């Protein structure tokens, strides 16, 4: 059930983003578009409340419950960046305005990768706090707590790999010339 709710929350997130973009650019209603963008955190809050309610009422914790904490952390840490990305894509594909970022090389790319790592770290801290709350609700030492700790452990490994990859862009910068017209990753 929680997996379906996570999928529905993700769909709802993008529906509100798309509705906000259409409202902003097609209907020319800036305030209404901001209200629609502002609805996205409410989706996260509803998902969080359902998960807490589910665990509090004795549900068996699964990877999906831990994924919900990751989803919330990522949504909070990357939310503004995802909206900006969607805005640029909407402008490019529907309004034919090309303001997409250029591909970065060398130290500039390394700095961008490290900024992205720190955003991932922020998502990890936020999601980890929610995982900690779920572990507390489950009862320390329970099978639910062990399942949720397993999610935290896997995410820790992924975070470590992300750090090493990001650091590699600083230690071994790409030597190609700047100014390519290719889009940034």
WOKA-V883655 format. One record per residue. N is the residue number from 1. RES is the residue in one letter. PHI is phi as a letter, one per 30 degrees, with the letter a starting at -180 (none if undefined). NEAR is the number of other ideal C-beta (glycine too) atoms within 12 Angstrom. D_CENTER is the distance of its C-alpha to the mean C-alpha in Angstrom with 1 decimal. Layout:
n->N res->RES phi->PHI near->NEAR d_center->D_CENTER
n->N res->RES phi->PHI near->NEAR d_center->D_CENTER
//
This chain:
n->1 res->X phi->none near->19 d_center->21.2
n->2 res->X phi->d near->29 d_center->17.9
n->3 res->X phi->d near->20 d_center->16.5
n->4 res->X phi->d near->14 d_center->17.8
n->5 res->X phi->d near->26 d_center->16.3
n->6 res->X phi->d near->33 d_center->12.7
n->7 res->X phi->d near->19 d_center->13.6
n->8 res->X phi->d near->20 d_center->15.2
n->9 res->X phi->d near->34 d_center->12.4
n->10 res->X phi->d near->26 d_center->10.2
n->11 res->X phi->d near->17 d_center->13.5
n->12 res->X phi->d near->26 d_center->14.2
n->13 res->X phi->e near->34 d_center->11.0
n->14 res->X phi->d near->27 d_center->12.2
n->15 res->X phi->d near->20 d_center->15.7
n->16 res->X phi->d near->32 d_center->15.4
n->17 res->X phi->d near->32 d_center->13.9
n->18 res->X phi->d near->26 d_center->16.7
n->19 res->X phi->d near->27 d_center->19.2
n->20 res->X phi->d near->31 d_center->18.4
n->21 res->X phi->d near->33 d_center->18.9
n->22 res->X phi->d near->23 d_center->22.1
n->23 res->X phi->d near->23 d_center->23.3
n->24 res->X phi->d near->27 d_center->22.9
n->25 res->X phi->c near->25 d_center->24.5
n->26 res->X phi->c near->17 d_center->26.8
n->27 res->X phi->c near->15 d_center->27.9
n->28 res->X phi->h near->11 d_center->27.8
n->29 res->X phi->c near->17 d_center->26.6
n->30 res->X phi->d near->15 d_center->24.4
n->31 res->X phi->d near->14 d_center->24.4
n->32 res->X phi->d near->21 d_center->23.7
n->33 res->X phi->d near->27 d_center->20.7
n->34 res->X phi->d near->18 d_center->19.3
n->35 res->X phi->d near->17 d_center->20.0
n->36 res->X phi->d near->30 d_center->18.1
n->37 res->X phi->d near->32 d_center->15.0
n->38 res->X phi->d near->21 d_center->15.6
n->39 res->X phi->d near->26 d_center->15.7
n->40 res->X phi->d near->34 d_center->12.0
n->41 res->X phi->d near->22 d_center->11.8
n->42 res->X phi->d near->19 d_center->14.9
n->43 res->X phi->d near->33 d_center->13.3
n->44 res->X phi->d near->35 d_center->11.1
n->45 res->X phi->d near->21 d_center->14.4
n->46 res->X phi->d near->22 d_center->16.5
n->47 res->X phi->d near->37 d_center->14.5
n->48 res->X phi->d near->34 d_center->14.8
n->49 res->X phi->d near->20 d_center->18.4
n->50 res->X phi->d near->26 d_center->19.2
n->51 res->X phi->d near->39 d_center->17.9
n->52 res->X phi->d near->27 d_center->20.0
n->53 res->X phi->d near->20 d_center->22.9
n->54 res->X phi->d near->27 d_center->22.7
n->55 res->X phi->d near->34 d_center->23.0
n->56 res->X phi->d near->19 d_center->25.5
n->57 res->X phi->c near->14 d_center->27.7
n->58 res->X phi->j near->14 d_center->28.0
n->59 res->X phi->d near->25 d_center->25.5
n->60 res->X phi->d near->20 d_center->25.2
n->61 res->X phi->d near->34 d_center->21.9
n->62 res->X phi->b near->25 d_center->20.3
n->63 res->X phi->e near->24 d_center->17.4
n->64 res->X phi->d near->29 d_center->15.7
n->65 res->X phi->d near->43 d_center->16.1
n->66 res->X phi->d near->38 d_center->14.3
n->67 res->X phi->d near->34 d_center->11.5
n->68 res->X phi->d near->45 d_center->11.2
n->69 res->X phi->d near->42 d_center->10.8
n->70 res->X phi->d near->39 d_center->8.1
n->71 res->X phi->e near->37 d_center->6.3
n->72 res->X phi->d near->41 d_center->7.3
n->73 res->X phi->e near->34 d_center->6.6
n->74 res->X phi->d near->33 d_center->2.8
n->75 res->X phi->d near->37 d_center->3.9
n->76 res->X phi->d near->29 d_center->6.6
n->77 res->X phi->d near->28 d_center->6.1
n->78 res->X phi->c near->30 d_center->4.5
n->79 res->X phi->e near->30 d_center->6.2
n->80 res->X phi->d near->19 d_center->9.4
n->81 res->X phi->d near->22 d_center->8.8
n->82 res->X phi->d near->25 d_center->7.7
n->83 res->X phi->d near->29 d_center->10.7
n->84 res->X phi->d near->19 d_center->12.8
n->85 res->X phi->d near->23 d_center->12.2
n->86 res->X phi->d near->32 d_center->13.2
n->87 res->X phi->d near->27 d_center->16.1
n->88 res->X phi->d near->22 d_center->17.4
n->89 res->X phi->d near->24 d_center->17.4
n->90 res->X phi->d near->28 d_center->19.2
n->91 res->X phi->d near->20 d_center->21.6
n->92 res->X phi->d near->19 d_center->22.3
n->93 res->X phi->d near->16 d_center->22.9
n->94 res->X phi->c near->17 d_center->24.4
n->95 res->X phi->c near->17 d_center->26.0
n->96 res->X phi->h near->10 d_center->26.8
n->97 res->X phi->c near->14 d_center->25.6
n->98 res->X phi->c near->14 d_center->24.3
n->99 res->X phi->c near->16 d_center->22.4
n->100 res->X phi->d near->20 d_center->19.9
n->101 res->X phi->d near->21 d_center->19.6
n->102 res->X phi->d near->19 d_center->22.2
n->103 res->X phi->d near->20 d_center->21.7
n->104 res->X phi->c near->27 d_center->22.1
n->105 res->X phi->b near->23 d_center->24.5
n->106 res->X phi->i near->21 d_center->26.0
n->107 res->X phi->d near->18 d_center->25.0
n->108 res->X phi->e near->24 d_center->22.9
n->109 res->X phi->d near->30 d_center->20.6
n->110 res->X phi->e near->23 d_center->20.7
n->111 res->X phi->d near->19 d_center->19.7
n->112 res->X phi->d near->26 d_center->16.7
n->113 res->X phi->d near->31 d_center->15.6
n->114 res->X phi->d near->26 d_center->16.3
n->115 res->X phi->d near->22 d_center->14.3
n->116 res->X phi->d near->27 d_center->11.2
n->117 res->X phi->d near->28 d_center->12.3
n->118 res->X phi->d near->21 d_center->12.7
n->119 res->X phi->d near->26 d_center->9.2
n->120 res->X phi->d near->31 d_center->8.3
n->121 res->X phi->d near->26 d_center->11.3
n->122 res->X phi->d near->24 d_center->10.2
n->123 res->X phi->d near->32 d_center->7.2
n->124 res->X phi->d near->34 d_center->10.1
n->125 res->X phi->d near->25 d_center->12.5
n->126 res->X phi->d near->28 d_center->10.9
n->127 res->X phi->d near->38 d_center->10.2
n->128 res->X phi->d near->30 d_center->13.6
n->129 res->X phi->d near->22 d_center->15.3
n->130 res->X phi->d near->38 d_center->14.4
n->131 res->X phi->d near->42 d_center->15.6
n->132 res->X phi->e near->23 d_center->18.6
n->133 res->X phi->d near->27 d_center->19.3
n->134 res->X phi->d near->40 d_center->19.3
n->135 res->X phi->d near->30 d_center->21.6
n->136 res->X phi->d near->20 d_center->23.8
n->137 res->X phi->d near->27 d_center->24.1
n->138 res->X phi->d near->31 d_center->25.0
n->139 res->X phi->j near->17 d_center->27.6
n->140 res->X phi->e near->15 d_center->27.7
n->141 res->X phi->i near->12 d_center->29.2
n->142 res->X phi->d near->20 d_center->28.6
n->143 res->X phi->d near->18 d_center->27.4
n->144 res->X phi->d near->31 d_center->24.3
n->145 res->X phi->d near->26 d_center->23.6
n->146 res->X phi->d near->20 d_center->24.3
n->147 res->X phi->d near->27 d_center->21.9
n->148 res->X phi->d near->41 d_center->19.0
n->149 res->X phi->d near->28 d_center->20.2
n->150 res->X phi->d near->22 d_center->20.1
n->151 res->X phi->d near->34 d_center->16.3
n->152 res->X phi->d near->33 d_center->16.0
n->153 res->X phi->d near->18 d_center->18.4
n->154 res->X phi->d near->21 d_center->16.7
n->155 res->X phi->d near->32 d_center->13.4
n->156 res->X phi->d near->22 d_center->15.8
n->157 res->X phi->d near->15 d_center->17.4
n->158 res->X phi->d near->22 d_center->14.3
n->159 res->X phi->d near->29 d_center->13.5
n->160 res->X phi->d near->18 d_center->17.2
n->161 res->X phi->d near->16 d_center->17.2
n->162 res->X phi->e near->24 d_center->14.5
n->163 res->X phi->d near->23 d_center->16.7
n->164 res->X phi->d near->18 d_center->19.8
n->165 res->X phi->d near->22 d_center->18.5
n->166 res->X phi->d near->26 d_center->17.4
n->167 res->X phi->d near->20 d_center->20.7
n->168 res->X phi->d near->18 d_center->22.6
n->169 res->X phi->d near->27 d_center->21.9
n->170 res->X phi->d near->22 d_center->23.6
n->171 res->X phi->d near->15 d_center->26.4
n->172 res->X phi->b near->16 d_center->27.1
n->173 res->X phi->d near->21 d_center->26.3
n->174 res->X phi->d near->22 d_center->26.8
n->175 res->X phi->c near->10 d_center->30.3
n->176 res->X phi->d near->14 d_center->30.1
n->177 res->X phi->d near->14 d_center->31.1
n->178 res->X phi->d near->18 d_center->28.7
n->179 res->X phi->j near->12 d_center->28.7
n->180 res->X phi->d near->17 d_center->27.8
n->181 res->X phi->d near->12 d_center->26.8
n->182 res->X phi->d near->16 d_center->24.1
n->183 res->X phi->d near->16 d_center->20.5
n->184 res->X phi->d near->20 d_center->18.1
n->185 res->X phi->d near->17 d_center->15.6
//
